[in-house]
Amino acid sequence: MITAKQKPFQEIKGMIAPYKKILVLGCGSCVAECAAGGEKETAMLASALRMAAKKNSEEVLVQEKTLDRQCVKDFVIELDGIIDQYDAILSLGC
Amino acid sequence: MGSYSNTISKQEPTLALFYCQNVPNSSERDRQALELKYGKCIRLFPIPCSGRLEPLHLLKALEEIADTAYVITCPEDNCRYFEGNVRARKRVERTKEIISDIGLEPERVGIIVGTKEYPKGLATLAGEILDIASQLRISPVFVTDG
């Protein structure tokens, strides 16, 4: 069993600073059990990032999606149709 | 959802108020009367128990419609689902941490716990919370045009 802890918000925000279109990608397995990167946490982080961007008058697109597992190709290929819309993927997977 | 940051012109602060349906005088009619009285200043969200509230509900309210977000719970040891109000309190605290990280005032999120001895109705509590919320400026998340 893998356990996980979400990085501090400011650290995450710094990582995505260079990008304008970001997909926050959660995982429904290990990190969801740890309340670090499941669907709820993904939505919360995306909302927080959007608010931070609005507050700083930054033009940033932040959307979110959660895969059942990020370590299984069958689920990862769900991104094929949408991945080109984004500059970066912020993964909350383990 | 997830749109580009946009400029929204906001003239009046808005309170998003989540409340347990067990709060006195909180029927649908009472809710409609309050929305008629306060107009755009208040948005009311009845929930079956305050324990149903998630931090995401408060965050989405602050992101999209409200400058402050509060929840009203049943009195301590009086939740019909035993610990819904306890969970709500912890989730409000978690939400305060998150919005502090963003740079928003943690006072934009709050919780009001009912009292057994002197129970107050929804209208009374809403008025009190609006007084508290009015002390905060319009959220910097809502940027004015120009």
gemmi code that builds the backbone of each chain (N, CA, C; Angstrom):
import gemmi

chains = {
    "A": [
        ("MET", (0.843, -1.192, 0.000), (0.000, 0.000, 0.000), (0.878, 1.240, 0.000)),
        ("ILE", (0.594, 2.134, -0.898), (1.329, 3.391, -0.970), (0.549, 4.468, -0.230)),
        ("THR", (1.236, 5.252, 0.556), (0.586, 6.387, 1.208), (1.131, 7.676, 0.623)),
        ("ALA", (0.346, 8.716, 0.724), (0.736, 9.976, 0.102), (0.257, 11.155, 0.926)),
        ("LYS", (0.946, 12.250, 0.754), (0.559, 13.507, 1.399), (0.696, 14.609, 0.368)),
        ("GLN", (-0.306, 15.444, 0.291), (-0.281, 16.491, -0.712), (0.781, 17.533, -0.362)),
        ("LYS", (1.469, 18.031, -1.377), (2.482, 19.064, -1.163), (1.796, 20.356, -0.723)),
        ("PRO", (2.538, 21.239, -0.068), (1.958, 22.535, 0.316), (1.466, 23.310, -0.900)),
        ("PHE", (0.421, 24.070, -0.695), (-0.216, 24.773, -1.807), (0.754, 25.709, -2.520)),
        ("GLN", (1.540, 26.455, -1.779), (2.452, 27.410, -2.407), (3.486, 26.697, -3.273)),
        ("GLU", (3.906, 25.529, -2.839), (4.869, 24.764, -3.635), (4.239, 24.318, -4.955)),
        ("ILE", (2.995, 23.856, -4.866), (2.292, 23.429, -6.076), (2.086, 24.619, -7.008)),
        ("LYS", (1.698, 25.727, -6.437), (1.447, 26.921, -7.254), (2.722, 27.359, -7.971)),
        ("GLY", (3.834, 27.234, -7.290), (5.104, 27.593, -7.911), (5.450, 26.679, -9.074)),
        ("MET", (5.096, 25.408, -8.947), (5.403, 24.442, -10.007), (4.664, 24.766, -11.294)),
        ("ILE", (3.442, 25.236, -11.176), (2.616, 25.445, -12.376), (2.653, 26.889, -12.848)),
        ("ALA", (3.453, 27.707, -12.203), (3.495, 29.135, -12.554), (3.769, 29.411, -14.037)),
        ("PRO", (4.650, 28.637, -14.695), (4.945, 28.971, -16.098), (3.835, 28.620, -17.075)),
        ("TYR", (2.796, 27.939, -16.637), (1.818, 27.391, -17.567), (0.478, 28.120, -17.483)),
        ("LYS", (-0.236, 28.103, -18.628), (-1.498, 28.842, -18.706), (-2.711, 27.940, -18.776)),
        ("LYS", (-2.503, 26.709, -19.206), (-3.629, 25.770, -19.319), (-3.222, 24.504, -18.586)),
        ("ILE", (-3.882, 24.255, -17.489), (-3.438, 23.183, -16.598), (-4.573, 22.212, -16.345)),
        ("LEU", (-4.234, 20.946, -16.415), (-5.172, 19.903, -16.029), (-4.701, 19.308, -14.711)),
        ("VAL", (-5.530, 19.419, -13.687), (-5.223, 18.799, -12.399), (-5.771, 17.378, -12.461)),
        ("LEU", (-4.895, 16.420, -12.347), (-5.282, 15.024, -12.574), (-5.197, 14.226, -11.287)),
        ("GLY", (-6.328, 13.754, -10.845), (-6.367, 12.958, -9.623), (-6.355, 11.478, -9.925)),
        ("CYS", (-6.315, 10.707, -8.866), (-6.307, 9.247, -9.001), (-7.206, 8.661, -7.935)),
        ("GLY", (-7.956, 7.665, -8.352), (-8.950, 7.106, -7.440), (-8.458, 5.960, -6.586)),
        ("SER", (-7.148, 5.765, -6.516), (-6.626, 4.607, -5.776), (-5.916, 5.005, -4.489)),
        ("CYS", (-4.625, 4.808, -4.467), (-3.863, 4.989, -3.220), (-4.006, 6.400, -2.644)),
        ("VAL", (-3.866, 7.400, -3.507), (-3.911, 8.778, -3.005), (-5.323, 9.170, -2.580)),
        ("ALA", (-6.313, 8.512, -3.164), (-7.683, 8.789, -2.726), (-7.907, 8.239, -1.318)),
        ("GLU", (-7.365, 7.060, -1.054), (-7.470, 6.473, 0.284), (-6.794, 7.358, 1.328)),
        ("CYS", (-5.746, 8.034, 0.900), (-4.998, 8.893, 1.822), (-5.545, 10.315, 1.858)),
        ("ALA", (-6.626, 10.542, 1.140), (-7.214, 11.886, 1.070), (-6.186, 12.915, 0.616)),
        ("ALA", (-5.372, 12.521, -0.343), (-4.336, 13.421, -0.851), (-4.555, 13.787, -2.319)),
        ("GLY", (-5.179, 12.857, -3.074), (-5.282, 13.139, -4.506), (-6.482, 12.497, -5.175)),
        ("GLY", (-7.494, 12.183, -4.408), (-8.694, 11.606, -4.985), (-9.555, 12.672, -5.650)),
        ("GLU", (-10.748, 12.250, -6.022), (-11.616, 13.175, -6.759), (-11.928, 14.432, -5.948)),
        ("LYS", (-12.208, 14.264, -4.670), (-12.526, 15.428, -3.832), (-11.336, 16.367, -3.730)),
        ("GLU", (-10.185, 15.794, -3.421), (-8.998, 16.622, -3.215), (-8.591, 17.309, -4.517)),
        ("THR", (-8.782, 16.609, -5.622), (-8.472, 17.186, -6.931), (-9.356, 18.399, -7.199)),
        ("ALA", (-10.636, 18.235, -6.929), (-11.564, 19.352, -7.144), (-11.236, 20.516, -6.227)),
        ("MET", (-10.881, 20.211, -4.986), (-10.548, 21.270, -4.032), (-9.303, 22.019, -4.474)),
        ("LEU", (-8.289, 21.284, -4.897), (-7.056, 21.934, -5.329), (-7.292, 22.784, -6.568)),
        ("ALA", (-8.054, 22.248, -7.513), (-8.335, 23.016, -8.731), (-9.090, 24.298, -8.400)),
        ("SER", (-10.054, 24.197, -7.504), (-10.807, 25.392, -7.100), (-9.886, 26.412, -6.439)),
        ("ALA", (-9.012, 25.925, -5.577), (-8.076, 26.825, -4.897), (-7.133, 27.496, -5.896)),
        ("LEU", (-6.668, 26.741, -6.867), (-5.772, 27.316, -7.878), (-6.495, 28.365, -8.720)),
        ("ARG", (-7.733, 28.089, -9.051), (-8.503, 29.078, -9.832), (-8.725, 30.354, -9.035)),
        ("MET", (-9.052, 30.193, -7.756), (-9.258, 31.385, -6.922), (-7.979, 32.176, -6.772)),
        ("ALA", (-6.864, 31.462, -6.597), (-5.585, 32.159, -6.465), (-5.273, 32.929, -7.741)),
        ("ALA", (-5.578, 32.328, -8.888), (-5.315, 32.999, -10.159), (-6.203, 34.231, -10.312)),
        ("LYS", (-7.481, 34.082, -9.992), (-8.402, 35.222, -10.091), (-7.971, 36.339, -9.166)),
        ("LYS", (-7.544, 35.969, -7.999), (-7.150, 36.961, -6.994), (-5.953, 37.776, -7.487)),
        ("ASN", (-5.077, 37.111, -8.218), (-3.886, 37.781, -8.725), (-4.056, 38.275, -10.151)),
        ("SER", (-5.306, 38.245, -10.643), (-5.615, 38.710, -12.003), (-4.783, 37.992, -13.052)),
        ("GLU", (-4.610, 36.708, -12.876), (-3.855, 35.897, -13.836), (-4.814, 35.179, -14.772)),
        ("GLU", (-4.467, 35.144, -16.041), (-5.279, 34.441, -17.025), (-4.802, 32.993, -17.094)),
        ("VAL", (-5.463, 32.160, -16.342), (-5.051, 30.761, -16.268), (-6.287, 29.879, -16.383)),
        ("LEU", (-6.164, 28.819, -17.161), (-7.231, 27.833, -17.266), (-6.861, 26.638, -16.399)),
        ("VAL", (-7.706, 26.331, -15.447), (-7.461, 25.179, -14.582), (-8.696, 24.282, -14.621)),
        ("GLN", (-8.509, 23.068, -15.079), (-9.600, 22.106, -15.074), (-9.136, 20.837, -14.366)),
        ("GLU", (-10.081, 20.001, -14.022), (-9.692, 18.803, -13.282), (-10.363, 17.552, -13.844)),
        ("LYS", (-9.692, 16.457, -13.604), (-10.214, 15.150, -13.987), (-9.584, 14.133, -13.058)),
        ("THR", (-10.311, 13.064, -12.791), (-9.766, 12.004, -11.945), (-9.873, 10.676, -12.668)),
        ("LEU", (-8.764, 9.975, -12.742), (-8.741, 8.634, -13.328), (-8.889, 7.603, -12.221)),
        ("ASP", (-9.405, 6.433, -12.570), (-9.497, 5.370, -11.570), (-8.113, 5.004, -11.054)),
        ("ARG", (-7.188, 4.880, -11.969), (-5.787, 4.626, -11.603), (-4.906, 5.319, -12.619)),
        ("GLN", (-3.861, 5.949, -12.160), (-2.930, 6.601, -13.088), (-1.806, 5.652, -13.501)),
        ("CYS", (-1.766, 4.462, -12.897), (-0.669, 3.534, -13.203), (-1.105, 2.446, -14.172)),
        ("VAL", (-2.312, 2.570, -14.687), (-2.814, 1.562, -15.618), (-3.136, 2.237, -16.940)),
        ("LYS", (-2.529, 1.723, -18.012), (-2.636, 2.384, -19.321), (-4.091, 2.507, -19.781)),
        ("ASP", (-4.857, 1.490, -19.481), (-6.258, 1.488, -19.925), (-7.019, 2.711, -19.424)),
        ("PHE", (-6.608, 3.215, -18.282), (-7.257, 4.419, -17.761), (-6.565, 5.675, -18.285)),
        ("VAL", (-5.279, 5.631, -18.416), (-4.526, 6.816, -18.853), (-4.911, 7.220, -20.270)),
        ("ILE", (-5.253, 6.225, -21.104), (-5.603, 6.572, -22.487), (-6.904, 7.368, -22.577)),
        ("GLU", (-7.610, 7.477, -21.468), (-8.797, 8.352, -21.453), (-8.414, 9.801, -21.717)),
        ("LEU", (-7.151, 10.115, -21.502), (-6.695, 11.488, -21.698), (-6.373, 11.809, -23.152)),
        ("ASP", (-6.315, 10.788, -23.993), (-5.854, 10.994, -25.368), (-6.625, 12.109, -26.082)),
        ("GLY", (-7.897, 12.130, -25.873), (-8.722, 13.087, -26.619), (-8.655, 14.509, -26.102)),
        ("ILE", (-8.130, 14.695, -24.905), (-8.186, 16.040, -24.312), (-6.814, 16.600, -23.970)),
        ("ILE", (-5.792, 15.778, -24.011), (-4.507, 16.204, -23.468), (-3.891, 17.375, -24.223)),
        ("ASP", (-4.207, 17.473, -25.506), (-3.603, 18.550, -26.306), (-4.136, 19.934, -25.934)),
        ("GLN", (-5.217, 19.968, -25.155), (-5.794, 21.258, -24.770), (-4.953, 21.957, -23.692)),
        ("TYR", (-4.025, 21.222, -23.101), (-3.343, 21.753, -21.919), (-1.845, 21.911, -22.130)),
        ("ASP", (-1.278, 22.878, -21.404), (0.175, 23.065, -21.419), (0.844, 22.112, -20.447)),
        ("ALA", (0.117, 21.761, -19.387), (0.726, 20.937, -18.356), (-0.335, 20.130, -17.631)),
        ("ILE", (0.100, 18.983, -17.126), (-0.757, 18.171, -16.281), (-0.169, 18.167, -14.887)),
        ("LEU", (-0.982, 18.541, -13.918), (-0.572, 18.500, -12.523), (-1.130, 17.221, -11.930)),
        ("SER", (-0.289, 16.233, -11.782), (-0.746, 14.933, -11.329), (-0.691, 14.836, -9.807)),
        ("LEU", (-1.768, 14.335, -9.224), (-1.791, 14.085, -7.786), (-1.595, 12.597, -7.497)),
        ("GLY", (-1.156, 11.854, -8.516), (-0.934, 10.439, -8.338), (0.291, 10.160, -7.503)),
        ("CYS", (0.400, 8.908, -7.084), (1.540, 8.526, -6.253), (2.800, 8.329, -7.119)),
    ],
    "B": [
        ("MET", (-17.058, 25.485, -15.767), (-16.071, 25.052, -14.762), (-14.679, 25.139, -15.365)),
        ("GLY", (-13.789, 25.707, -14.592), (-12.409, 25.748, -15.055), (-12.179, 26.759, -16.130)),
        ("SER", (-12.994, 27.790, -16.216), (-12.833, 28.772, -17.286), (-11.647, 29.672, -16.982)),
        ("TYR", (-11.221, 30.379, -17.998), (-10.180, 31.364, -17.777), (-10.633, 32.342, -16.712)),
        ("SER", (-9.670, 32.858, -15.992), (-9.992, 33.891, -15.020), (-10.716, 35.007, -15.748)),
        ("ASN", (-11.836, 35.427, -15.239), (-12.587, 36.468, -15.926), (-12.876, 37.600, -14.972)),
        ("THR", (-13.143, 38.714, -15.536), (-13.440, 39.879, -14.711), (-14.931, 39.924, -14.464)),
        ("ILE", (-15.295, 40.031, -13.204), (-16.698, 40.078, -12.837), (-16.905, 41.348, -12.037)),
        ("SER", (-17.891, 42.095, -12.420), (-18.189, 43.302, -11.684), (-19.168, 42.978, -10.577)),
        ("LYS", (-18.795, 43.201, -9.336), (-19.628, 42.829, -8.207), (-19.817, 44.051, -7.337)),
        ("GLN", (-21.072, 44.395, -7.097), (-21.360, 45.607, -6.357), (-21.641, 45.353, -4.895)),
        ("GLU", (-22.246, 44.201, -4.607), (-22.648, 43.918, -3.231), (-22.019, 42.608, -2.783)),
        ("PRO", (-21.613, 42.541, -1.519), (-21.096, 41.260, -1.017), (-22.221, 40.242, -0.913)),
        ("THR", (-21.873, 39.003, -1.157), (-22.849, 37.918, -1.131), (-22.442, 36.882, -0.100)),
        ("LEU", (-23.419, 36.411, 0.638), (-23.197, 35.362, 1.623), (-23.827, 34.075, 1.110)),
        ("ALA", (-23.048, 32.991, 1.102), (-23.583, 31.664, 0.814), (-23.804, 30.984, 2.153)),
        ("LEU", (-25.032, 30.630, 2.443), (-25.369, 30.088, 3.752), (-25.915, 28.681, 3.617)),
        ("PHE", (-25.140, 27.732, 4.129), (-25.561, 26.342, 4.168), (-26.155, 26.082, 5.551)),
        ("TYR", (-27.245, 25.362, 5.618), (-27.850, 25.134, 6.924), (-28.513, 23.764, 6.978)),
        ("CYS", (-28.412, 23.170, 8.151), (-29.075, 21.905, 8.395), (-30.582, 22.123, 8.363)),
        ("GLN", (-31.290, 21.223, 7.765), (-32.743, 21.378, 7.661), (-33.431, 21.259, 9.016)),
        ("ASN", (-32.659, 20.918, 10.046), (-33.193, 20.842, 11.399), (-33.169, 22.189, 12.115)),
        ("VAL", (-32.611, 23.182, 11.485), (-32.594, 24.517, 12.084), (-34.038, 25.005, 12.208)),
        ("PRO", (-34.400, 25.613, 13.350), (-35.787, 26.074, 13.508), (-36.201, 27.076, 12.427)),
        ("ASN", (-37.455, 26.973, 12.014), (-38.027, 27.928, 11.047), (-37.185, 28.003, 9.779)),
        ("SER", (-36.925, 26.843, 9.209), (-36.095, 26.814, 8.000), (-36.808, 26.072, 6.874)),
        ("SER", (-38.102, 26.247, 6.801), (-38.848, 25.588, 5.738), (-38.556, 26.257, 4.402)),
        ("GLU", (-39.093, 25.656, 3.356), (-38.919, 26.226, 2.021), (-39.510, 27.629, 1.949)),
        ("ARG", (-40.647, 27.800, 2.614), (-41.278, 29.117, 2.625), (-40.386, 30.138, 3.321)),
        ("ASP", (-39.773, 29.722, 4.433), (-38.873, 30.629, 5.155), (-37.678, 30.995, 4.284)),
        ("ARG", (-37.175, 30.003, 3.572), (-36.028, 30.265, 2.703), (-36.394, 31.285, 1.622)),
        ("GLN", (-37.551, 31.085, 1.012), (-37.973, 32.004, -0.048), (-38.188, 33.413, 0.489)),
        ("ALA", (-38.713, 33.502, 1.695), (-38.940, 34.823, 2.294), (-37.616, 35.538, 2.534)),
        ("LEU", (-36.630, 34.784, 2.972), (-35.324, 35.384, 3.216), (-34.682, 35.857, 1.919)),
        ("GLU", (-34.791, 35.060, 0.888), (-34.187, 35.450, -0.390), (-34.902, 36.661, -0.971)),
        ("LEU", (-36.193, 36.744, -0.700), (-36.938, 37.916, -1.150), (-36.501, 39.156, -0.377)),
        ("LYS", (-36.242, 38.965, 0.900), (-35.873, 40.096, 1.764), (-34.486, 40.621, 1.445)),
        ("TYR", (-33.534, 39.711, 1.264), (-32.138, 40.131, 1.123), (-31.660, 40.160, -0.328)),
        ("GLY", (-32.436, 39.620, -1.232), (-32.064, 39.666, -2.644), (-30.760, 38.951, -2.920)),
        ("LYS", (-29.874, 39.622, -3.666), (-28.634, 38.996, -4.098), (-27.612, 38.895, -2.977)),
        ("CYS", (-27.898, 39.489, -1.838), (-26.923, 39.467, -0.748), (-26.797, 38.099, -0.098)),
        ("ILE", (-27.765, 37.219, -0.342), (-27.729, 35.926, 0.320), (-28.147, 34.818, -0.636)),
        ("ARG", (-27.438, 33.702, -0.520), (-27.817, 32.505, -1.247), (-27.917, 31.385, -0.228)),
        ("LEU", (-29.053, 30.733, -0.193), (-29.329, 29.758, 0.868), (-29.295, 28.336, 0.327)),
        ("PHE", (-28.662, 27.455, 1.064), (-28.520, 26.067, 0.643), (-28.898, 25.133, 1.792)),
        ("PRO", (-30.128, 24.636, 1.797), (-30.495, 23.670, 2.842), (-29.829, 22.324, 2.575)),
        ("ILE", (-29.375, 21.697, 3.631), (-28.768, 20.373, 3.509), (-29.378, 19.461, 4.569)),
        ("PRO", (-29.456, 18.171, 4.296), (-30.134, 17.267, 5.230), (-29.446, 17.182, 6.584)),
        ("CYS", (-28.154, 17.402, 6.605), (-27.394, 17.440, 7.849), (-26.124, 18.229, 7.561)),
        ("SER", (-25.653, 18.991, 8.536), (-24.434, 19.775, 8.288), (-23.243, 18.868, 8.012)),
        ("GLY", (-23.354, 17.602, 8.409), (-22.293, 16.660, 8.121), (-22.186, 16.314, 6.644)),
        ("ARG", (-23.182, 16.696, 5.901), (-23.139, 16.452, 4.462), (-22.246, 17.469, 3.753)),
        ("LEU", (-21.973, 18.558, 4.440), (-21.171, 19.626, 3.846), (-19.738, 19.191, 3.671)),
        ("GLU", (-19.185, 19.468, 2.499), (-17.784, 19.191, 2.213), (-17.037, 20.507, 2.032)),
        ("PRO", (-15.726, 20.507, 2.259), (-14.961, 21.729, 1.995), (-15.147, 22.223, 0.563)),
        ("LEU", (-15.346, 21.293, -0.359), (-15.506, 21.686, -1.770), (-16.733, 22.574, -1.961)),
        ("HIS", (-17.794, 22.323, -1.202), (-18.993, 23.162, -1.322), (-18.676, 24.596, -0.952)),
        ("LEU", (-17.943, 24.753, 0.121), (-17.580, 26.103, 0.556), (-16.630, 26.757, -0.444)),
        ("LEU", (-15.672, 25.980, -0.944), (-14.718, 26.530, -1.906), (-15.408, 26.943, -3.205)),
        ("LYS", (-16.303, 26.111, -3.697), (-16.999, 26.456, -4.938), (-17.861, 27.699, -4.746)),
        ("ALA", (-18.457, 27.813, -3.562), (-19.253, 29.016, -3.275), (-18.372, 30.259, -3.321)),
        ("LEU", (-17.207, 30.184, -2.694), (-16.296, 31.326, -2.682), (-15.711, 31.592, -4.059)),
        ("GLU", (-15.583, 30.551, -4.839), (-14.985, 30.721, -6.169), (-15.960, 31.366, -7.135)),
        ("GLU", (-17.241, 31.006, -7.003), (-18.164, 31.378, -8.070), (-19.219, 32.407, -7.704)),
        ("ILE", (-19.683, 32.396, -6.457), (-20.838, 33.248, -6.191), (-20.739, 34.104, -4.936)),
        ("ALA", (-19.889, 33.761, -4.006), (-20.007, 34.385, -2.686), (-18.688, 34.958, -2.190)),
        ("ASP", (-18.847, 35.991, -1.356), (-17.683, 36.570, -0.693), (-17.428, 35.911, 0.654)),
        ("THR", (-18.471, 35.385, 1.250), (-18.343, 34.636, 2.489), (-19.247, 33.406, 2.414)),
        ("ALA", (-18.870, 32.375, 3.141), (-19.643, 31.137, 3.152), (-19.722, 30.632, 4.588)),
        ("TYR", (-20.931, 30.427, 5.056), (-21.136, 29.975, 6.429), (-22.026, 28.735, 6.437)),
        ("VAL", (-21.916, 27.990, 7.541), (-22.797, 26.849, 7.738), (-23.403, 26.939, 9.140)),
        ("ILE", (-24.680, 26.604, 9.226), (-25.366, 26.565, 10.527), (-25.600, 25.101, 10.872)),
        ("THR", (-25.180, 24.718, 12.074), (-25.340, 23.327, 12.485), (-26.268, 23.214, 13.683)),
        ("CYS", (-26.636, 21.998, 13.969), (-27.426, 21.728, 15.166), (-26.546, 21.897, 16.410)),
        ("PRO", (-27.170, 22.049, 17.582), (-26.370, 22.187, 18.807), (-25.495, 20.961, 19.044)),
        ("GLU", (-24.439, 21.175, 19.822), (-23.550, 20.059, 20.145), (-24.339, 18.972, 20.865)),
        ("ASP", (-24.002, 17.737, 20.558), (-24.662, 16.567, 21.139), (-26.134, 16.490, 20.771)),
        ("ASN", (-26.531, 17.232, 19.735), (-27.928, 17.217, 19.364), (-28.132, 16.946, 17.881)),
        ("CYS", (-27.094, 16.435, 17.229), (-27.211, 16.105, 15.813), (-27.945, 14.770, 15.694)),
        ("ARG", (-28.960, 14.740, 14.847), (-29.723, 13.494, 14.746), (-28.917, 12.384, 14.096)),
        ("TYR", (-27.828, 12.725, 13.445), (-26.912, 11.728, 12.914), (-25.649, 11.656, 13.762)),
        ("PHE", (-25.740, 12.098, 14.971), (-24.746, 11.984, 16.048), (-23.539, 12.882, 15.896)),
        ("GLU", (-22.857, 12.859, 14.767), (-21.624, 13.631, 14.681), (-21.528, 14.476, 13.416)),
        ("GLY", (-22.651, 14.689, 12.755), (-22.612, 15.520, 11.557), (-22.078, 16.909, 11.837)),
        ("ASN", (-22.511, 17.493, 12.966), (-22.060, 18.854, 13.270), (-20.577, 18.877, 13.645)),
        ("VAL", (-20.097, 17.784, 14.213), (-18.659, 17.707, 14.533), (-17.851, 17.665, 13.241)),
        ("ARG", (-18.311, 16.870, 12.301), (-17.620, 16.781, 11.008), (-17.641, 18.138, 10.297)),
        ("ALA", (-18.791, 18.819, 10.385), (-18.896, 20.131, 9.726), (-17.862, 21.092, 10.298)),
        ("ARG", (-17.700, 21.069, 11.616), (-16.732, 21.979, 12.240), (-15.324, 21.702, 11.740)),
        ("LYS", (-14.966, 20.430, 11.629), (-13.619, 20.086, 11.153), (-13.446, 20.495, 9.701)),
        ("ARG", (-14.486, 20.343, 8.914), (-14.376, 20.687, 7.491), (-14.293, 22.184, 7.283)),
        ("VAL", (-14.980, 22.938, 8.113), (-14.854, 24.395, 8.030), (-13.421, 24.805, 8.380)),
        ("GLU", (-12.854, 24.167, 9.395), (-11.462, 24.483, 9.760), (-10.524, 24.158, 8.609)),
        ("ARG", (-10.757, 23.047, 7.953), (-9.907, 22.662, 6.822), (-10.035, 23.694, 5.702)),
        ("THR", (-11.255, 24.154, 5.470), (-11.474, 25.141, 4.412), (-10.780, 26.449, 4.752)),
        ("LYS", (-10.800, 26.825, 6.007), (-10.082, 28.038, 6.424), (-8.591, 27.921, 6.109)),
        ("GLU", (-8.023, 26.752, 6.337), (-6.601, 26.550, 6.026), (-6.363, 26.738, 4.539)),
        ("ILE", (-7.240, 26.176, 3.736), (-7.055, 26.241, 2.285), (-7.136, 27.681, 1.798)),
        ("ILE", (-8.135, 28.416, 2.246), (-8.273, 29.783, 1.723), (-7.183, 30.693, 2.294)),
        ("SER", (-6.657, 30.350, 3.448), (-5.509, 31.105, 3.963), (-4.311, 30.907, 3.053)),
        ("ASP", (-4.124, 29.694, 2.557), (-3.019, 29.421, 1.633), (-3.161, 30.250, 0.360)),
        ("ILE", (-4.402, 30.463, -0.052), (-4.635, 31.252, -1.262), (-4.338, 32.722, -1.003)),
        ("GLY", (-4.488, 33.141, 0.230), (-4.296, 34.557, 0.559), (-5.595, 35.259, 0.890)),
        ("LEU", (-6.672, 34.474, 1.053), (-7.951, 35.054, 1.461), (-8.066, 35.033, 2.984)),
        ("GLU", (-8.877, 35.928, 3.503), (-9.082, 35.973, 4.946), (-9.833, 34.717, 5.409)),
        ("PRO", (-9.318, 34.019, 6.430), (-10.031, 32.827, 6.901), (-11.418, 33.146, 7.454)),
        ("GLU", (-11.656, 34.425, 7.779), (-12.980, 34.799, 8.297), (-14.064, 34.712, 7.229)),
        ("ARG", (-13.665, 34.486, 5.975), (-14.669, 34.378, 4.918), (-15.450, 33.075, 5.018)),
        ("VAL", (-14.975, 32.173, 5.823), (-15.683, 30.915, 6.037), (-15.947, 30.791, 7.531)),
        ("GLY", (-17.144, 30.339, 7.880), (-17.437, 30.239, 9.309), (-18.531, 29.240, 9.595)),
        ("ILE", (-18.716, 29.004, 10.866), (-19.716, 28.046, 11.316), (-20.465, 28.637, 12.496)),
        ("ILE", (-21.774, 28.417, 12.510), (-22.604, 28.834, 13.634), (-23.259, 27.583, 14.210)),
        ("VAL", (-23.015, 27.327, 15.473), (-23.596, 26.160, 16.140), (-24.827, 26.607, 16.919)),
        ("GLY", (-25.948, 25.967, 16.652), (-27.177, 26.324, 17.347), (-27.061, 26.046, 18.841)),
        ("THR", (-27.985, 26.621, 19.597), (-28.004, 26.380, 21.038), (-29.315, 25.707, 21.419)),
        ("LYS", (-29.224, 24.822, 22.385), (-30.429, 24.111, 22.827), (-31.319, 24.999, 23.698)),
        ("GLU", (-30.636, 25.823, 24.519), (-31.393, 26.593, 25.514), (-32.219, 27.690, 24.856)),
        ("TYR", (-31.593, 28.400, 23.916), (-32.274, 29.512, 23.254), (-32.158, 29.343, 21.739)),
        ("PRO", (-32.919, 28.426, 21.185), (-32.785, 28.165, 19.741), (-33.227, 29.369, 18.925)),
        ("LYS", (-32.443, 29.666, 17.886), (-32.770, 30.789, 17.013), (-33.181, 30.243, 15.653)),
        ("GLY", (-34.123, 30.936, 15.042), (-34.592, 30.522, 13.733), (-33.622, 30.930, 12.633)),
        ("LEU", (-33.888, 30.429, 11.459), (-33.000, 30.696, 10.325), (-32.901, 32.186, 10.029)),
        ("ALA", (-34.024, 32.884, 10.075), (-34.019, 34.304, 9.735), (-33.137, 35.102, 10.695)),
        ("THR", (-33.248, 34.794, 11.981), (-32.434, 35.495, 12.980), (-30.954, 35.224, 12.757)),
        ("LEU", (-30.633, 33.952, 12.568), (-29.227, 33.596, 12.363), (-28.688, 34.201, 11.071)),
        ("ALA", (-29.506, 34.182, 10.030), (-29.055, 34.757, 8.757), (-28.745, 36.243, 8.921)),
        ("GLY", (-29.588, 36.946, 9.661), (-29.331, 38.363, 9.897), (-28.035, 38.601, 10.651)),
        ("GLU", (-27.796, 37.748, 11.667), (-26.563, 37.897, 12.451), (-25.331, 37.613, 11.600)),
        ("ILE", (-25.431, 36.584, 10.777), (-24.281, 36.233, 9.938), (-24.035, 37.305, 8.880)),
        ("LEU", (-25.100, 37.856, 8.344), (-24.928, 38.935, 7.361), (-24.229, 40.134, 7.995)),
        ("ASP", (-24.521, 40.417, 9.241), (-23.828, 41.506, 9.936), (-22.335, 41.218, 10.044)),
        ("ILE", (-22.005, 39.961, 10.345), (-20.594, 39.572, 10.427), (-19.949, 39.681, 9.049)),
        ("ALA", (-20.647, 39.167, 8.043), (-20.079, 39.127, 6.696), (-19.896, 40.526, 6.117)),
        ("SER", (-20.747, 41.452, 6.526), (-20.672, 42.800, 5.959), (-19.394, 43.530, 6.384)),
        ("GLN", (-18.708, 43.001, 7.384), (-17.473, 43.634, 7.823), (-16.301, 43.314, 6.897)),
        ("LEU", (-16.506, 42.353, 6.018), (-15.469, 42.003, 5.048), (-15.777, 42.675, 3.715)),
        ("ARG", (-14.732, 43.066, 3.018), (-14.940, 43.670, 1.705), (-15.302, 42.584, 0.694)),
        ("ILE", (-15.697, 43.042, -0.492), (-15.965, 42.092, -1.573), (-14.689, 41.298, -1.837)),
        ("SER", (-14.855, 40.006, -2.066), (-13.706, 39.116, -2.210), (-12.814, 39.539, -3.375)),
        ("PRO", (-11.490, 39.515, -3.196), (-10.588, 39.837, -4.303), (-10.664, 38.826, -5.446)),
        ("VAL", (-11.339, 37.701, -5.225), (-11.536, 36.734, -6.310), (-12.429, 37.332, -7.404)),
        ("PHE", (-13.318, 38.223, -7.016), (-14.218, 38.861, -7.971), (-13.616, 40.201, -8.355)),
        ("VAL", (-12.971, 40.206, -9.509), (-12.233, 41.388, -9.943), (-13.168, 42.281, -10.714)),
        ("THR", (-13.112, 43.545, -10.471), (-13.983, 44.456, -11.206), (-13.356, 44.790, -12.537)),
        ("ASP", (-14.200, 45.033, -13.506), (-13.744, 45.395, -14.841), (-12.974, 46.688, -14.819)),
        ("GLY", (-12.032, 46.809, -15.711), (-11.286, 48.064, -15.875), (-10.228, 48.141, -14.874)),
    ],
}
model = gemmi.Model(1)
for chain_id, residues in chains.items():
    chain = gemmi.Chain(chain_id)
    for i, (resn, *xyz) in enumerate(residues, 1):
        res = gemmi.Residue()
        res.name, res.seqid = resn, gemmi.SeqId(i, " ")
        for name, pos in zip(("N", "CA", "C"), xyz):
            atom = gemmi.Atom()
            atom.name, atom.element = name, gemmi.Element(name[0])
            atom.pos, atom.b_iso = gemmi.Position(*pos), 0.0
            res.add_atom(atom)
        chain.add_residue(res)
    model.add_chain(chain)
structure = gemmi.Structure()
structure.add_model(model)
structure.setup_entities()
